[in-house]
Amino acid sequence: MEDIEIARAAKVDRINKIAEKINIDEEYIEQYGKYKAKIDLKLLNDLKDKKNGKLILVTSINPTPLGEGKTTVSVGLTDALNKIGEKTVGVLREPSLGPVFGVKGGATGGGYAQVVPMEDINLHFTGDIHAITAANNLLSAMIDNHIFHGNELRLKTVVWKRCVDLNDRQLRKVNTGLSNEKNTKERMDGFNISVASEIMAIVCLSENLNDLKRRISNIIVGYNEDGDIVTAKDLHAEGALTVLLKDAINPNLVQTLENNPVIIHGGPFANIAHGCNSVVATRMGLKLGDYVVTEAGFGADLGAEKFLDIKCRVANLKPDAVVCVATIKALKYHGGMDINDIKNESIEYLKIGSENLLRHINNLKNVFGMNVVVAINRYNQDTDLELNTLKDILLQNGVEMSLVECWGKGGEGAVDLAEKVKKLTEKESTLTFSYDTNSSIKDKIRSVCKKVYGAEDVIFEDLANENIEIAEKKGYGKLPVCIAKTQYSFSDDPKNLKCEGKYNITIRNVEIKGGAEFIVVFAGNIITMPGLPAIPAAENIDIDSNGNIVGLF
């Protein structure tokens, strides 16, 4: 059965019953139909004195283009912990329409480890990403309207881009203002995908509605003729943008196929943003459950690094355990095996590719101080010889492994992982960051590139040098850095999978995100508007005469 068929056949509880499971009174719930709801942020304030549960972070090795099942393992682990009697809440990110209609598909798990209603969550859900897109583009409209009506702020350079939540490479670079109307200024511009918008990052890092408004006020929209920063507050835009986001800041409650609670909120990409669900959703989960399972995007070099260096630093959080997800196919892929052949057994490629996994574990343990267990997301083509070989490699390196089969078995397929994670959370862990925010911007970048990515050196191009100097002169030098690079490699080259020998990281630009309060650093040829593949998933998505969606995965 396809994921969508499994999800459609499931016995789904009404959302008020799921809320009751974790003691959320109906006064805090705004239902969006029968099976999804918004949770009022007032609940978080009313629970402020309640003891936090334990936080479990799920991350992964560098993925293949199809992903390694990180969300599937997160959902399976949530079900498994509940199965062994632990009150557990999953806290995940919202899917973006870009991957849904592109190559990777949705982000609601898979098989019998899914969150539902799967179709709603993967498509429009409760409208959060639409609200973020509207807020982003309202700011763009207000910028150009201000210029049209006289440009009192003397804007010379506009750095704020419009966005759309689809993969559309044609919008990477566009020429705007071609109507020839009086006072309309022609400008080379471009679009971001919505999940790379600073508005998305702001929603995910804000403490409450007031903090959301404060951060929006500080968004840098451009520079005036004197080189001074112009912000959203200068345009008097913060109030209207906050109004558009007043519901989007409230987390969403849904459930797993086994009727366990999951909070889904926020969805910044991890290779071009900070890649974590919202701070308010994580904090809410910690107040409602004894255990919280959350995830960070893409590989641990991107998602986990940003979760720890940015989100944990900002929100004063610390994981009690980390699960690093890997697959046999991805390990063979990183060993140099052609992606079309990775279904075939190969111990040679597996052994070479296991270095990728060991490097991630080393980072999590020795750079960040985390307690780690490896979860092998099992596929049907994995052979006993391959699994036993990997188990031996991990044992030789003092790493505990759990074989996870939650895709086919639901929570039952992750019980061993749940038991090991529960035991791991009883050990003391001390979170250490990979850099000190008081260091210079360049030193922070070098620290991540050398400690986490394993680079020999960091090369800064002229534009990056220029904008780093501006950022430090304008008072933004103490912000964390959010490095945007490929998710497929420790390096900035997506084709350098093995990362053998010496390699450098090239930094071509940086951007100040005054509202999100971090510096985005562009490494290699990373782009903020993805494109569709030769045969996008959209070609196989349809709806039948009975109104049933087909082809969504």
VOMARKE-982731 format. One record per residue (C-alpha): x, y, z; residue in three letters. Coordinates in steps of 0.02 Angstrom, whole numbers, always signed. Example, Ala and Ser with C-alpha at 12.3 -4.5 7.8 and 13.67 -1.06 7.14 Angstrom:
R       px       py       pz     r
R     +615     -225     +390   ALA
R     +684      -53     +357   SER
END
This chain:
R       px       py       pz     r
R       +0       +0       +0   MET
R      +54     +179      -33   GLU
R      +77     +299     +113   ASP
R      -80     +394      +66   ILE
R     -184     +234      +63   GLU
R     -118     +182     +234   ILE
R     -158     +354     +305   ALA
R     -332     +355     +228   ARG
R     -374     +183     +301   ALA
R     -321     +230     +478   ALA
R     -441     +251     +623   LYS
R     -416     +435     +665   VAL
R     -478     +510     +829   ASP
R     -561     +679     +835   ARG
R     -435     +811     +881   ILE
R     -520     +860    +1045   ASN
R     -491     +680    +1104   LYS
R     -305     +696    +1063   ILE
R     -301     +860    +1159   ALA
R     -378     +773    +1310   GLU
R     -238     +643    +1307   LYS
R     -112     +778    +1352   ILE
R     -229     +877    +1465   ASN
R     -263    +1024    +1349   ILE
R     -428    +1103    +1399   ASP
R     -547    +1144    +1256   GLU
R     -531    +1330    +1293   GLU
R     -354    +1323    +1219   TYR
R     -406    +1233    +1059   ILE
R     -469    +1309     +897   GLU
R     -523    +1166     +785   GLN
R     -489    +1168     +598   TYR
R     -613    +1031     +555   GLY
R     -620     +864     +644   LYS
R     -437     +813     +645   TYR
R     -326     +966     +665   LYS
R     -323    +1116     +780   ALA
R     -228    +1270     +832   LYS
R     -165    +1280    +1011   ILE
R     -180    +1452    +1090   ASP
R      -12    +1519    +1150   LEU
R      -97    +1566    +1314   LYS
R      -77    +1383    +1362   LEU
R     +112    +1401    +1360   LEU
R     +104    +1546    +1481   ASN
R      -19    +1454    +1594   ASP
R      +98    +1304    +1601   LEU
R     +257    +1406    +1632   LYS
R     +283    +1334    +1807   ASP
R     +261    +1152    +1753   LYS
R     +420    +1047    +1745   LYS
R     +487    +1012    +1571   ASN
R     +492     +838    +1497   GLY
R     +648     +766    +1416   LYS
R     +698     +824    +1243   LEU
R     +751     +699    +1109   ILE
R     +826     +767     +948   LEU
R     +817     +663     +789   VAL
R     +943     +704     +653   THR
R    +1029     +607     +514   SER
R    +1180     +578     +407   ILE
R    +1198     +674     +244   ASN
R    +1049     +614     +143   PRO
R    +1021     +547      -31   THR
R     +905     +652     -141   PRO
R     +755     +550      -80   LEU
R     +791     +572     +106   GLY
R     +826     +440     +238   GLU
R     +662     +431     +335   GLY
R     +705     +550     +476   LYS
R     +524     +602     +499   THR
R     +467     +421     +488   THR
R     +587     +375     +629   VAL
R     +531     +527     +731   SER
R     +349     +474     +716   VAL
R     +389     +291     +750   GLY
R     +490     +338     +904   LEU
R     +347     +446     +968   THR
R     +229     +298     +950   ASP
R     +355     +177    +1026   ALA
R     +386     +282    +1181   LEU
R     +198     +294    +1208   ASN
R     +187     +105    +1180   LYS
R     +310      +72    +1322   ILE
R     +208     +184    +1438   GLY
R     +295     +352    +1422   GLU
R     +186     +505    +1393   LYS
R     +267     +571    +1234   THR
R     +229     +713    +1114   VAL
R     +303     +729     +941   GLY
R     +352     +904     +885   VAL
R     +388     +918     +699   LEU
R     +403    +1043     +555   ARG
R     +271    +1085     +426   GLU
R     +299    +1021     +249   PRO
R     +335    +1142     +107   SER
R     +240    +1128      -56   LEU
R     +406    +1139     -150   GLY
R     +468     +964     -104   PRO
R     +289     +895     -104   VAL
R     +274     +931     -290   PHE
R     +461     +910     -324   GLY
R     +571     +759     -291   VAL
R     +571     +727     -103   LYS
R     +384     +719      -75   GLY
R     +293     +764      +86   GLY
R     +356     +767     +263   ALA
R     +229     +672     +368   THR
R     +326     +510     +389   GLY
R     +292     +350     +294   GLY
R     +208     +181     +299   GLY
R     +134     +147     +471   TYR
R     +234     +288     +553   ALA
R     +140     +440     +489   GLN
R      +52     +594     +555   VAL
R     -125     +625     +496   VAL
R     -223     +699     +411   PRO
R      -78     +668     +292   MET
R     -156     +754     +140   GLU
R     -202     +912     +235   ASP
R      -33     +927     +321   ILE
R      +64     +906     +158   ASN
R      -44    +1031      +65   LEU
R     -126    +1187     +141   HIS
R     -140    +1124     +322   PHE
R     -197    +1271     +431   THR
R     -130    +1404     +313   GLY
R      +29    +1448     +409   ASP
R     +146    +1450     +259   ILE
R      +17    +1546     +158   HIS
R      +11    +1677     +296   ALA
R     +201    +1688     +299   ILE
R     +203    +1708     +109   THR
R      +72    +1846     +118   ALA
R     +166    +1938     +256   ALA
R     +329    +1926     +160   ASN
R     +251    +1993       +1   ASN
R     +153    +2130      +88   LEU
R     +319    +2198     +149   LEU
R     +384    +2193      -30   SER
R     +230    +2286      -91   ALA
R     +252    +2419      +45   MET
R     +435    +2443       -1   ILE
R     +398    +2475     -184   ASP
R     +245    +2579     -142   ASN
R     +353    +2690      -32   HIS
R     +476    +2714     -175   ILE
R     +334    +2751     -297   PHE
R     +261    +2887     -184   HIS
R     +419    +2989     -166   GLY
R     +544    +2879      -73   ASN
R     +553    +2985      +84   GLU
R     +674    +2860     +161   LEU
R     +790    +2881      +11   ARG
R     +802    +2693      -18   LEU
R     +942    +2656     -139   LYS
R     +967    +2468     -122   THR
R     +824    +2347      -86   VAL
R     +878    +2178      -14   VAL
R     +706    +2108      +30   TRP
R     +640    +1976      -93   LYS
R     +467    +1912     -131   ARG
R     +429    +1728     -104   CYS
R     +318    +1584     -158   VAL
R     +308    +1410      -80   ASP
R     +347    +1315     -240   LEU
R     +504    +1260     -330   ASN
R     +512    +1384     -475   ASP
R     +686    +1413     -543   ARG
R     +622    +1544     -667   GLN
R     +596    +1661     -520   LEU
R     +774    +1654     -455   ARG
R     +814    +1814     -548   LYS
R     +679    +1930     -616   VAL
R     +665    +2108     -678   ASN
R     +527    +2204     -589   THR
R     +445    +2373     -612   GLY
R     +424    +2365     -801   LEU
R     +253    +2451     -811   SER
R     +330    +2620     -860   ASN
R     +218    +2707     -733   GLU
R     +281    +2872     -667   LYS
R     +398    +2848     -517   ASN
R     +405    +2659     -541   THR
R     +586    +2602     -529   LYS
R     +647    +2456     -632   GLU
R     +751    +2336     -527   ARG
R     +835    +2168     -543   MET
R     +759    +2060     -409   ASP
R     +720    +1879     -367   GLY
R     +609    +1762     -265   PHE
R     +648    +1646     -120   ASN
R     +548    +1491      -80   ILE
R     +433    +1536      +66   SER
R     +520    +1420     +188   VAL
R     +681    +1518     +159   ALA
R     +594    +1683     +200   SER
R     +656    +1775     +353   GLU
R     +473    +1785     +406   ILE
R     +472    +1595     +425   MET
R     +630    +1602     +532   ALA
R     +554    +1741     +638   ILE
R     +393    +1646     +670   VAL
R     +495    +1495     +723   CYS
R     +610    +1591     +842   LEU
R     +483    +1711     +920   SER
R     +437    +1691    +1104   GLU
R     +261    +1764    +1086   ASN
R     +159    +1888     +984   LEU
R     +251    +2039    +1055   ASN
R     +420    +1962    +1015   ASP
R     +356    +1922     +840   LEU
R     +312    +2104     +813   LYS
R     +479    +2163     +883   ARG
R     +576    +2048     +767   ARG
R     +473    +2099     +615   ILE
R     +512    +2281     +656   SER
R     +697    +2241     +643   ASN
R     +692    +2161     +470   ILE
R     +817    +2246     +355   ILE
R     +732    +2292     +192   VAL
R     +874    +2390     +114   GLY
R     +999    +2533     +127   TYR
R     +976    +2719      +96   ASN
R    +1086    +2838       -3   GLU
R    +1200    +2862     +148   ASP
R    +1224    +2674     +169   GLY
R    +1114    +2669     +325   ASP
R     +997    +2523     +359   ILE
R     +811    +2541     +322   VAL
R     +697    +2424     +421   THR
R     +517    +2366     +415   ALA
R     +483    +2482     +562   LYS
R     +540    +2630     +458   ASP
R     +401    +2583     +335   LEU
R     +274    +2564     +477   HIS
R     +246    +2386     +415   ALA
R     +266    +2286     +576   GLU
R      +85    +2302     +633   GLY
R       +5    +2240     +472   ALA
R     +129    +2097     +454   LEU
R      +97    +2040     +632   THR
R      -91    +2044     +601   VAL
R      -67    +1926     +453   LEU
R      +32    +1808     +567   LEU
R      -79    +1815     +723   LYS
R     -145    +1638     +694   ASP
R      +10    +1568     +611   ALA
R     +110    +1590     +772   ILE
R       -5    +1468     +862   ASN
R      +57    +1286     +850   PRO
R      -45    +1150     +764   ASN
R     -104     +990     +847   LEU
R     -125     +829     +747   VAL
R      -95     +643     +782   GLN
R       +1     +489     +728   THR
R      -83     +337     +650   LEU
R      -79     +264     +826   GLU
R     -174     +415     +892   ASN
R      -30     +494     +987   ASN
R      -14     +685     +994   PRO
R     +101     +779     +875   VAL
R     +126     +966     +868   ILE
R     +176    +1026     +694   ILE
R     +231    +1206     +675   HIS
R     +350    +1302     +563   GLY
R     +456    +1236     +421   GLY
R     +618    +1328     +380   PRO
R     +734    +1232     +264   PHE
R     +893    +1172     +348   ALA
R    +1010    +1200     +202   ASN
R     +957    +1382     +176   ILE
R     +880    +1427     +345   ALA
R     +893    +1359     +523   HIS
R     +788    +1204     +492   GLY
R     +691    +1182     +655   CYS
R     +510    +1186     +708   ASN
R     +458    +1334     +815   SER
R     +524    +1374     +987   VAL
R     +346    +1392    +1054   VAL
R     +297    +1220     +987   ALA
R     +448    +1136    +1067   THR
R     +418    +1224    +1233   ARG
R     +235    +1177    +1229   MET
R     +279     +996    +1197   GLY
R     +400     +997    +1344   LEU
R     +261    +1057    +1459   LYS
R     +133     +931    +1395   LEU
R     +236     +772    +1387   GLY
R     +365     +678    +1489   ASP
R     +462     +653    +1328   TYR
R     +467     +759    +1170   VAL
R     +531     +693    +1003   VAL
R     +583     +830     +884   THR
R     +686     +836     +726   GLU
R     +813     +947     +640   ALA
R     +821     +960     +452   GLY
R     +933     +867     +330   PHE
R    +1103     +803     +391   GLY
R    +1172     +835     +564   ALA
R    +1303     +953     +491   ASP
R    +1162    +1072     +445   LEU
R    +1003    +1035     +543   GLY
R    +1077     +976     +708   ALA
R    +1213    +1109     +705   GLU
R    +1084    +1247     +685   LYS
R     +966    +1167     +811   PHE
R    +1106    +1168     +939   LEU
R    +1201    +1326     +893   ASP
R    +1049    +1436     +854   ILE
R     +886    +1368     +924   LYS
R     +953    +1296    +1087   CYS
R    +1058    +1452    +1116   ARG
R     +910    +1570    +1085   VAL
R     +780    +1468    +1179   ALA
R     +891    +1399    +1318   ASN
R     +854    +1218    +1270   LEU
R     +962    +1062    +1283   LYS
R     +926     +890    +1209   PRO
R     +936     +745    +1332   ASP
R     +975     +624    +1190   ALA
R    +1009     +629    +1003   VAL
R     +956     +497     +876   VAL
R    +1058     +495     +716   CYS
R     +961     +411     +575   VAL
R    +1054     +318     +438   ALA
R    +1009     +198     +299   THR
R    +1113      +64     +215   ILE
R    +1074     +140      +45   LYS
R    +1138     +312      +98   ALA
R    +1297     +240     +171   LEU
R    +1332     +148       +7   LYS
R    +1292     +309      -88   TYR
R    +1419     +405      +17   HIS
R    +1542     +265      -14   GLY
R    +1536     +306     -199   GLY
R    +1406     +183     -261   MET
R    +1297     +245     -404   ASP
R    +1124     +294     -342   ILE
R    +1045     +179     -473   ASN
R    +1139      +29     -402   ASP
R    +1119      +56     -214   ILE
R     +985      -78     -200   LYS
R    +1121     -207     -235   ASN
R    +1222     -281      -92   GLU
R    +1395     -205      -69   SER
R    +1503     -219      +86   ILE
R    +1645     -122       +7   GLU
R    +1544      +36      -25   TYR
R    +1456      +17     +143   LEU
R    +1621      +16     +238   LYS
R    +1683     +171     +146   ILE
R    +1518     +263     +169   GLY
R    +1509     +222     +355   SER
R    +1641     +358     +379   GLU
R    +1504     +486     +346   ASN
R    +1402     +416     +490   LEU
R    +1552     +408     +607   LEU
R    +1595     +590     +570   ARG
R    +1420     +645     +616   HIS
R    +1427     +545     +777   ILE
R    +1596     +619     +820   ASN
R    +1526     +795     +795   ASN
R    +1373     +762     +902   LEU
R    +1475     +682    +1040   LYS
R    +1638     +777    +1041   ASN
R    +1594     +948     +970   VAL
R    +1422     +969    +1050   PHE
R    +1434     +850    +1200   GLY
R    +1278     +750    +1159   MET
R    +1231     +570    +1202   ASN
R    +1196     +481    +1037   VAL
R    +1115     +322     +975   VAL
R    +1109     +271     +791   VAL
R     +943     +220     +715   ALA
R     +957     +116     +556   ILE
R     +798     +143     +457   ASN
R     +780      -28     +376   ARG
R     +731      -50     +194   TYR
R     +672     -214     +115   ASN
R     +829     -229       +9   GLN
R     +948     -218     +157   ASP
R    +1036     -385     +181   THR
R    +1083     -468     +346   ASP
R    +1265     -461     +294   LEU
R    +1257     -272     +267   GLU
R    +1166     -243     +431   LEU
R    +1285     -352     +531   ASN
R    +1435     -269     +449   THR
R    +1373      -97     +499   LEU
R    +1333     -157     +675   LYS
R    +1512     -221     +693   ASP
R    +1584      -56     +630   ILE
R    +1481      +41     +756   LEU
R    +1524      -77     +899   LEU
R    +1709      -57     +859   GLN
R    +1685     +131     +877   ASN
R    +1586     +119    +1039   GLY
R    +1421     +171     +959   VAL
R    +1254      +92    +1003   GLU
R    +1137      +49     +860   MET
R     +952       +9     +846   SER
R     +871      -71     +694   LEU
R     +709      +22     +660   VAL
R     +564      -52     +561   GLU
R     +426      +72     +600   CYS
R     +382     +100     +416   TRP
R     +307      -74     +411   GLY
R     +267     -102     +595   LYS
R     +226      +69     +667   GLY
R     +277     +101     +847   GLY
R     +311      -85     +875   GLU
R     +454      -71     +750   GLY
R     +542      +60     +855   ALA
R     +520      -11    +1031   VAL
R     +704      -60    +1042   ASP
R     +752     +118     +994   LEU
R     +630     +187    +1123   ALA
R     +706      +82    +1262   GLU
R     +882     +136    +1214   LYS
R     +833     +319    +1200   VAL
R     +746     +315    +1369   LYS
R     +903     +242    +1448   LYS
R    +1011     +370    +1358   LEU
R     +911     +516    +1429   THR
R     +958     +460    +1604   GLU
R    +1140     +501    +1567   LYS
R    +1204     +677    +1597   GLU
R    +1244     +779    +1442   SER
R    +1322     +950    +1432   THR
R    +1283    +1052    +1278   LEU
R    +1432    +1145    +1208   THR
R    +1418    +1261    +1059   PHE
R    +1535    +1253     +910   SER
R    +1576    +1439     +927   TYR
R    +1564    +1588    +1044   ASP
R    +1445    +1722     +979   THR
R    +1566    +1854    +1044   ASN
R    +1693    +1798     +913   SER
R    +1704    +1889     +747   SER
R    +1589    +1835     +607   ILE
R    +1734    +1758     +511   LYS
R    +1795    +1663     +663   ASP
R    +1621    +1593     +693   LYS
R    +1610    +1537     +513   ILE
R    +1784    +1460     +521   ARG
R    +1738    +1368     +680   SER
R    +1585    +1283     +603   VAL
R    +1676    +1246     +440   CYS
R    +1827    +1168     +525   LYS
R    +1750    +1085     +679   LYS
R    +1587    +1023     +602   VAL
R    +1620    +1012     +414   TYR
R    +1802     +958     +430   GLY
R    +1866    +1090     +308   ALA
R    +2050    +1128     +294   GLU
R    +2019    +1314     +269   ASP
R    +1884    +1442     +229   VAL
R    +1896    +1556      +78   ILE
R    +1799    +1720      +84   PHE
R    +1754    +1798      -83   GLU
R    +1755    +1989     -104   ASP
R    +1566    +2011      -84   LEU
R    +1569    +1908      +76   ALA
R    +1713    +2011     +146   ASN
R    +1622    +2172     +104   GLU
R    +1459    +2121     +185   ASN
R    +1544    +2048     +339   ILE
R    +1628    +2216     +365   GLU
R    +1460    +2305     +347   ILE
R    +1375    +2184     +469   ALA
R    +1507    +2212     +603   GLU
R    +1509    +2401     +578   LYS
R    +1318    +2407     +593   LYS
R    +1323    +2313     +759   GLY
R    +1271    +2138     +702   TYR
R    +1438    +2053     +733   GLY
R    +1382    +1958     +889   LYS
R    +1239    +1864     +805   LEU
R    +1247    +1675     +774   PRO
R    +1289    +1617     +598   VAL
R    +1170    +1514     +491   CYS
R    +1271    +1433     +353   ILE
R    +1177    +1391     +193   ALA
R    +1260    +1249      +98   LYS
R    +1222    +1085      +11   THR
R    +1144     +949     +119   GLN
R    +1224     +808      +21   TYR
R    +1403     +830      +79   SER
R    +1506     +893     +225   PHE
R    +1590    +1004      +95   SER
R    +1508    +1142       -8   ASP
R    +1512    +1029     -162   ASP
R    +1360     +913     -177   PRO
R    +1462     +792     -283   LYS
R    +1602     +773     -155   ASN
R    +1515     +636      -58   LEU
R    +1666     +547      +17   LYS
R    +1751     +710      +74   CYS
R    +1919     +622      +73   GLU
R    +2078     +721      +96   GLY
R    +2086     +910     +112   LYS
R    +1949    +1027      +51   TYR
R    +1903    +1208      +80   ASN
R    +1735    +1294     +104   ILE
R    +1705    +1447       -5   THR
R    +1597    +1585      +67   ILE
R    +1527    +1692      -72   ARG
R    +1409    +1807      +25   ASN
R    +1326    +1845     +191   VAL
R    +1161    +1929     +233   GLU
R    +1106    +2009     +395   ILE
R     +939    +1945     +458   LYS
R     +898    +2078     +586   GLY
R     +729    +2004     +632   GLY
R     +782    +1822     +641   ALA
R     +939    +1884     +731   GLU
R    +1067    +1780     +639   PHE
R    +1187    +1803     +493   ILE
R    +1150    +1695     +341   VAL
R    +1312    +1635     +261   VAL
R    +1307    +1569      +81   PHE
R    +1432    +1430      +49   ALA
R    +1470    +1361     -123   GLY
R    +1331    +1375     -252   ASN
R    +1182    +1357     -135   ILE
R    +1021    +1439     -197   ILE
R     +866    +1499     -102   THR
R     +741    +1452     -238   MET
R     +748    +1266     -285   PRO
R     +696    +1199     -454   GLY
R     +591    +1049     -505   LEU
R     +671     +887     -568   PRO
R     +648     +820     -745   ALA
R     +496     +720     -688   ILE
R     +423     +812     -538   PRO
R     +308     +724     -414   ALA
R     +173     +845     -471   ALA
R     +153     +744     -633   GLU
R      +93     +593     -533   ASN
R      -23     +683     -412   ILE
R     -208     +681     -458   ASP
R     -383     +673     -387   ILE
R     -510     +540     -436   ASP
R     -697     +559     -468   SER
R     -733     +523     -284   ASN
R     -623     +667     -227   GLY
R     -480     +553     -168   ASN
R     -304     +619     -194   ILE
R     -183     +495     -274   VAL
R       +6     +500     -297   GLY
R      +44     +606     -143   LEU
R     +186     +532      -40   PHE
END
